Structures are given as structure tokens and as C-alpha cells.
Amino acid sequence: MSASPFKGWIAAGRGIGFFLLLAGGSAALGFAIAWPLWLFATSQRSAYTVFVLCLLAAGLIALVTRRITRRRRDGTDPGRPRRSAISALLGVLQVLIVLSGLWGEAVLVARGLWLFAIVGLIAWAAIVWALGIGRRAANRRKRAAIPAENSGE
């Protein structure tokens, strides 16, 4: 027997149906997540603000905890270079400058001071870039490998 002439159309219909089902499911899931959050945000603004700030704090705590546990594990790995105290200090300084720069840029843009915002953005990016270079340069490098002495044989 010969193959069905509708075999290609059936395969195309399955592909289109799967795509429509996937798009519809994504839209339904997005609506199921966004609609209660929108209701919460519009009906109780202060409670929603506290909720979002608590989620942000929990996320930051999770990131810091993960970083600390990975840092401890990396400290015992002889193949990874250890970071110096100045590198850690420059990292903290870099984070503080990024946060304060974001806040400063938001204030300048909100007040309509576009020229100062552009100049500030360029200066801020240059400072963060320079701190990143300094931080990478401050890392201790691992010791050079000492080759095995096999010349005595």
C-alpha cells in the first residue's frame, strides 16, 4: 500500500497544535501568576511592598549563602587561586558603588537632568570598570608547578 496523502498535513497539524497548546498554556500560567499579584499590589500597596522587599532580602541572603559555601569549597581546591583581602574589599566597594550609582542615576533621570545623568553614567561605568580590573589584579595567583625530578634514573 502507498502512504497516505494526508500524512504531511497531519504532521503539520500536530506541530501547529502543539505550538498553540504551548502558547496557550504559557499565557494561562502567566495569567495565573500575574493576576493575583496585581490584585495584591493594587489593593494593599504597603503589604505588597513589604512582601516584595522580603522576597528581595531572601534572594540576596540565598545568593550570599551560596557564594560563601562555594568560597569555602574553592579554598580547599589547590588548582584555584586564592583571593586576597584587598580583592574582597575591592569587590565590596564595587558593589556599593554600583548600588549608589544606580540610585544616583535614577534620581537624576527622575528629576529630568539628562545631561548630568549621561555624564554620571559614563563616570560611574569607568569607576566600576577600573575597580573590576583592580580586583582581578589583586587576586593571588597559584604557585608555579614544580615538575617531578626524573633525571636521576
Secondary structure, DSSP 8 states (H G I E B T S, - for coil): ----TTHHHHHHHHHHHHHHHHHHHHHHHHHHHHHHHHHHHHH-HHHHHHHHHHHHHHHHHHHHHHHHHHHHHHHT-TTS----HHHHHHHHHHHHHHHHHHHHHHHHHHTT-HHHHHHHHHHHHHHHHHHHHHHHHHS-----------TT-
